[in-house]
Amino acid sequence: MTLIYLNGSETSLPKKVKTLHDLYTHLSLSPRGRVLELNQNIIQEKELSTRYIQNKDYVEIIQFMGGGA
């Protein structure tokens, strides 16, 4: 298991979650309309499958929402 901090909460991930793309799949999320920050660095969508998760990484997933009055 890998331990990360996901949106401020300590989270354990199974060994099969190795990349940031795997993390999106594990969380049943799409990167569309979201920004992922890894250890205070914004990660481009094209890099998700090549960026590996390390123990004690800090991950923030931010979702954009439309709307207004």
C-alpha positions in Angstrom: 0.0 0.0 0.0 1.0 3.6 -0.7 0.1 6.4 1.7 -0.7 9.8 0.2 -2.4 13.0 1.3 -5.4 13.5 -1.1 -7.1 16.8 -0.8 -5.7 17.1 2.7 -6.8 13.7 4.0 -4.4 10.7 4.6 -5.4 8.1 2.0 -4.1 4.5 1.5 -3.9 3.3 -2.1 -3.6 -0.3 -3.3 -0.4 -1.4 -4.9 -2.0 -1.4 -8.4 -2.3 2.4 -8.2 1.1 3.4 -9.5 0.5 6.5 -11.7 -1.7 9.6 -11.5 -3.8 8.1 -14.3 -4.3 5.0 -12.2 -5.4 7.3 -9.3 -8.1 8.9 -11.4 -9.3 5.4 -12.5 -9.2 4.2 -8.8 -11.3 7.2 -7.8 -13.7 6.7 -10.8 -12.9 10.2 -12.0 -12.1 11.6 -15.4 -9.4 14.3 -15.7 -11.7 16.3 -17.9 -12.6 19.6 -16.1 -10.2 18.9 -13.3 -6.7 20.0 -12.4 -4.3 17.8 -10.5 -1.6 19.2 -8.3 1.3 16.9 -7.1 3.5 18.2 -4.4 2.5 21.8 -5.3 3.1 21.3 -9.0 0.3 21.4 -11.6 0.5 18.2 -13.7 -0.6 18.4 -17.4 -3.2 15.8 -18.5 -0.7 14.4 -21.0 1.7 13.6 -18.1 -0.8 11.6 -15.9 0.3 8.2 -17.2 4.0 8.9 -16.8 4.0 10.5 -13.4 4.4 7.9 -10.6 2.9 8.2 -7.1 5.4 8.0 -4.2 4.7 7.3 -0.6 3.7 10.5 1.3 3.0 12.5 -1.9 0.5 15.4 -1.6 -2.2 15.3 -4.2 -4.9 17.9 -4.8 -7.6 17.4 -7.3 -9.6 20.5 -8.2 -12.8 20.4 -10.2 -14.0 23.4 -12.2 -17.7 24.2 -12.0 -19.7 26.4 -14.2 -22.6 28.6 -13.3 -23.5 32.0 -12.3 -26.4 34.4 -12.2 
